[in-house]
């Protein structure tokens, strides 16, 4: 090997001393690693916000239209009251936060929010999609959401749990609030979940008779009442193809039908403003 200049010799020696470029241990992902997959392309762009005197994390989240939980999580703020004027904060773009429940899997969480599992893994830099723990907070990309506006609250469109005429709408009924809608149905008609989620209640519920409540994440729950038979149990993961119950006439009811409620953070919403998928998944 011949070198024309001293500089070329020095450069060659430097290359030999440094050695070939390789990944550091914390960058290297072995091909055989379990649960590792090429993540889908996800928009992880973030804007920056400079904290001004008098700002609070709550006011920053509100002014910028982002989730307070997501803002704290993406900036690693254990103490939400500890921010300083001049500090630069990342503003999470297009995401919400989900707290992992005991026994929950990433696949189930992806189903609840109708987003690709690899997108969640990429957003949270999860090397092993099988390794999440209860209490852990995950950023969920919200680019997927086709949402309906309901009383100023965002609720993704829900599928009809069964086919039938509305016999009693949402609102006042005989001077008392009717917090859902009644859908006429013959006894023992299959009732399907209005969206993917996890069953948080299944069984007798006072005047509701036999009922099922499903948590869809993001503070949204649906309730199905007056069933003749419940076909799921608490903790079950469901989607719009799952038959969760059979319609009936149990509880305070004057005839076979399904009583459907949609709640956001415990506040009843008119289901007809959320049932924008005019299709039935049966």
PLY file of the C-alpha trace (Angstrom):
ply
format ascii 1.0
element vertex 282
property float x
property float y
property float z
element edge 281
property int vertex1
property int vertex2
end_header
0.00 0.00 0.00
1.44 3.38 -1.02
0.50 6.82 0.35
1.44 10.00 -1.47
1.39 12.34 1.56
1.91 12.31 5.31
-1.69 13.43 5.69
-2.93 10.35 3.87
-0.80 8.13 6.14
-2.24 9.84 9.22
-5.79 9.41 7.94
-5.24 5.71 7.26
-3.80 5.15 10.75
-6.79 6.95 12.28
-9.22 4.68 10.44
-7.30 1.59 11.61
-7.24 2.86 15.20
-10.94 3.75 15.34
-12.01 0.54 13.62
-15.18 -0.06 11.61
-18.33 1.82 12.55
-20.58 -0.38 14.71
-23.64 0.18 16.86
-23.16 0.78 20.56
-24.60 -1.82 22.90
-27.55 0.44 23.65
-28.22 0.90 19.92
-27.85 -2.69 18.77
-31.00 -4.75 18.29
-30.25 -8.40 17.60
-32.22 -9.96 14.78
-33.43 -12.71 17.08
-34.79 -10.34 19.76
-38.38 -11.33 20.71
-41.14 -8.90 19.91
-38.98 -6.66 17.75
-40.51 -5.57 14.46
-39.94 -2.75 12.05
-42.27 -0.04 13.37
-44.78 1.59 11.11
-44.11 5.16 10.10
-45.52 7.40 12.82
-45.59 11.17 13.03
-43.55 11.87 16.16
-42.99 15.52 15.39
-43.09 17.86 18.36
-43.33 21.62 18.70
-41.50 23.51 21.42
-43.01 25.95 23.88
-41.04 28.38 26.03
-42.50 28.68 29.51
-43.52 32.25 30.36
-43.77 33.81 33.86
-47.07 32.77 35.43
-47.51 29.72 33.18
-48.71 26.46 34.67
-48.58 23.07 32.99
-52.40 23.06 32.97
-52.61 26.47 31.26
-49.97 25.45 28.68
-51.87 22.24 27.87
-55.16 24.13 27.54
-53.75 26.96 25.40
-52.05 24.51 23.02
-54.87 21.99 22.83
-52.87 19.05 24.16
-53.51 16.51 26.90
-52.08 17.44 30.31
-51.04 13.82 30.88
-49.33 13.65 27.48
-47.54 16.96 28.10
-46.19 15.74 31.44
-45.23 12.34 30.07
-43.39 13.52 26.96
-41.35 15.96 29.07
-40.66 13.47 31.89
-42.24 15.73 34.51
-42.83 13.78 37.71
-43.76 17.04 39.49
-46.24 18.93 37.32
-45.89 22.07 39.45
-42.14 22.31 38.83
-41.65 24.29 35.63
-39.56 27.44 35.23
-39.84 30.55 33.07
-37.61 30.15 30.02
-37.81 26.35 30.11
-38.47 24.70 26.75
-41.22 22.08 26.74
-42.04 19.60 24.01
-45.67 19.80 22.86
-46.92 16.29 22.01
-48.50 16.23 18.57
-51.43 13.94 17.83
-51.36 11.67 20.87
-53.21 10.81 24.04
-52.14 8.84 27.14
-53.22 5.38 28.25
-52.36 3.90 31.64
-51.76 0.17 31.40
-54.21 -1.88 33.49
-53.33 -5.18 35.23
-53.26 -8.03 32.71
-53.54 -5.72 29.71
-51.47 -6.43 26.60
-50.22 -4.01 23.96
-52.32 -5.84 21.39
-55.49 -5.21 23.43
-54.58 -1.54 23.93
-54.05 -1.18 20.18
-57.50 -2.70 19.63
-59.13 -0.30 22.07
-57.76 2.73 20.27
-57.91 1.18 16.77
-54.27 1.95 16.06
-51.49 -0.31 14.84
-49.55 -1.94 17.70
-46.22 -1.13 16.08
-47.21 2.55 16.00
-47.61 2.53 19.79
-44.30 0.67 20.17
-42.54 3.20 17.97
-44.05 6.21 19.75
-42.92 4.85 23.13
-39.62 3.30 21.95
-40.65 -0.14 23.15
-38.06 -2.72 22.11
-40.22 -5.59 23.37
-43.96 -5.26 22.74
-44.59 -8.09 25.20
-42.99 -6.21 28.07
-45.39 -3.61 29.47
-46.39 -3.35 33.13
-49.51 -2.24 35.01
-49.42 1.45 35.84
-47.11 2.29 32.93
-48.23 5.27 30.85
-48.13 5.00 27.07
-48.45 7.68 24.43
-51.11 6.62 21.92
-50.93 8.21 18.45
-54.23 9.93 17.63
-53.62 10.52 13.94
-56.02 7.62 13.31
-59.02 9.17 14.98
-62.05 9.97 12.90
-64.01 11.65 15.66
-67.50 12.97 16.09
-68.15 16.18 18.01
-70.42 15.52 20.96
-71.13 18.31 23.42
-67.64 19.71 22.88
-66.07 16.30 23.60
-64.34 14.06 21.10
-65.77 10.55 20.75
-64.80 8.30 17.89
-67.74 6.95 15.85
-69.42 3.89 17.33
-71.05 0.97 15.54
-74.69 0.07 16.18
-74.82 -2.87 18.63
-77.99 -4.19 16.96
-80.57 -3.14 14.37
-83.84 -1.62 15.53
-86.06 1.43 15.76
-85.45 4.07 18.46
-88.44 3.82 20.81
-87.18 6.30 23.41
-84.58 9.00 22.69
-81.96 10.60 24.94
-83.18 13.43 27.17
-86.09 14.09 29.50
-88.76 11.42 29.71
-91.77 12.08 31.93
-89.79 14.87 33.60
-86.81 12.62 34.40
-83.53 12.29 32.50
-83.29 9.32 30.16
-79.51 8.94 29.87
-79.45 6.73 26.80
-81.59 5.50 23.93
-83.90 2.50 23.72
-83.60 0.33 20.61
-86.48 -2.02 19.89
-85.44 -5.65 19.51
-86.98 -9.06 19.87
-85.91 -11.00 22.94
-82.57 -12.81 22.59
-81.33 -10.68 19.68
-77.49 -10.70 19.65
-75.95 -7.49 21.03
-72.45 -6.58 19.85
-69.91 -4.14 21.30
-70.12 -0.65 19.78
-66.30 -0.35 19.70
-63.23 -2.31 20.81
-62.61 -2.21 24.53
-62.51 -4.09 27.81
-65.53 -5.27 29.84
-65.55 -3.58 33.25
-68.96 -4.82 34.41
-71.16 -7.79 33.49
-74.18 -8.93 35.49
-77.26 -7.71 37.41
-77.36 -3.91 37.83
-80.53 -2.92 39.68
-83.16 -1.28 37.48
-80.92 -1.85 34.44
-81.47 -5.59 34.82
-78.68 -7.67 33.30
-76.13 -5.22 31.92
-72.67 -4.92 30.38
-70.33 -1.92 30.61
-67.34 -1.61 28.27
-64.41 0.77 28.73
-63.12 1.99 25.35
-60.30 4.12 26.72
-60.00 7.89 26.68
-62.71 8.15 29.34
-65.38 6.66 27.04
-67.66 3.82 28.21
-70.79 2.23 26.78
-73.55 0.53 28.77
-75.96 -2.12 27.47
-78.99 -2.83 29.70
-82.12 -5.01 30.10
-80.38 -8.03 28.55
-81.82 -11.52 28.82
-78.35 -13.08 29.01
-74.80 -11.79 29.43
-72.16 -13.61 27.35
-68.95 -11.92 28.53
-67.23 -11.47 31.87
-65.31 -8.67 33.53
-61.86 -8.27 32.02
-62.81 -9.65 28.61
-61.34 -7.86 25.59
-64.02 -7.27 22.94
-64.44 -5.70 19.52
-67.35 -4.92 17.21
-67.67 -8.58 16.19
-68.08 -9.81 19.78
-71.59 -10.80 20.87
-71.58 -9.50 24.45
-75.21 -10.26 25.39
-78.72 -11.08 24.19
-81.39 -8.40 24.31
-84.19 -8.86 26.80
-86.69 -7.41 29.24
-84.93 -7.59 32.62
-84.93 -4.88 35.27
-87.31 -1.93 35.03
-88.53 -2.53 31.50
-91.92 -2.65 29.81
-90.90 -4.78 26.84
-87.90 -6.37 25.13
-85.36 -3.80 23.91
-81.78 -2.65 24.37
-81.01 0.42 26.46
-77.71 1.92 25.26
-75.72 4.63 27.04
-72.51 6.40 26.02
-70.54 8.11 28.78
-67.48 10.34 28.60
-65.75 10.75 31.97
-69.01 9.65 33.60
-71.14 12.23 31.73
-73.97 10.76 29.61
-73.91 11.74 25.92
-76.64 11.33 23.35
-75.68 8.03 21.65
-77.18 9.22 18.36
-74.43 11.86 18.11
-71.81 9.10 18.43
-73.35 6.30 16.32
-72.05 7.70 13.04
-71.20 4.34 11.49
-74.60 3.55 10.04
-73.60 -0.05 9.69
-74.09 -3.13 11.79
-71.17 -5.50 12.29
-73.29 -8.60 12.73
0 1
1 2
2 3
3 4
4 5
5 6
6 7
7 8
8 9
9 10
10 11
11 12
12 13
13 14
14 15
15 16
16 17
17 18
18 19
19 20
20 21
21 22
22 23
23 24
24 25
25 26
26 27
27 28
28 29
29 30
30 31
31 32
32 33
33 34
34 35
35 36
36 37
37 38
38 39
39 40
40 41
41 42
42 43
43 44
44 45
45 46
46 47
47 48
48 49
49 50
50 51
51 52
52 53
53 54
54 55
55 56
56 57
57 58
58 59
59 60
60 61
61 62
62 63
63 64
64 65
65 66
66 67
67 68
68 69
69 70
70 71
71 72
72 73
73 74
74 75
75 76
76 77
77 78
78 79
79 80
80 81
81 82
82 83
83 84
84 85
85 86
86 87
87 88
88 89
89 90
90 91
91 92
92 93
93 94
94 95
95 96
96 97
97 98
98 99
99 100
100 101
101 102
102 103
103 104
104 105
105 106
106 107
107 108
108 109
109 110
110 111
111 112
112 113
113 114
114 115
115 116
116 117
117 118
118 119
119 120
120 121
121 122
122 123
123 124
124 125
125 126
126 127
127 128
128 129
129 130
130 131
131 132
132 133
133 134
134 135
135 136
136 137
137 138
138 139
139 140
140 141
141 142
142 143
143 144
144 145
145 146
146 147
147 148
148 149
149 150
150 151
151 152
152 153
153 154
154 155
155 156
156 157
157 158
158 159
159 160
160 161
161 162
162 163
163 164
164 165
165 166
166 167
167 168
168 169
169 170
170 171
171 172
172 173
173 174
174 175
175 176
176 177
177 178
178 179
179 180
180 181
181 182
182 183
183 184
184 185
185 186
186 187
187 188
188 189
189 190
190 191
191 192
192 193
193 194
194 195
195 196
196 197
197 198
198 199
199 200
200 201
201 202
202 203
203 204
204 205
205 206
206 207
207 208
208 209
209 210
210 211
211 212
212 213
213 214
214 215
215 216
216 217
217 218
218 219
219 220
220 221
221 222
222 223
223 224
224 225
225 226
226 227
227 228
228 229
229 230
230 231
231 232
232 233
233 234
234 235
235 236
236 237
237 238
238 239
239 240
240 241
241 242
242 243
243 244
244 245
245 246
246 247
247 248
248 249
249 250
250 251
251 252
252 253
253 254
254 255
255 256
256 257
257 258
258 259
259 260
260 261
261 262
262 263
263 264
264 265
265 266
266 267
267 268
268 269
269 270
270 271
271 272
272 273
273 274
274 275
275 276
276 277
277 278
278 279
279 280
280 281
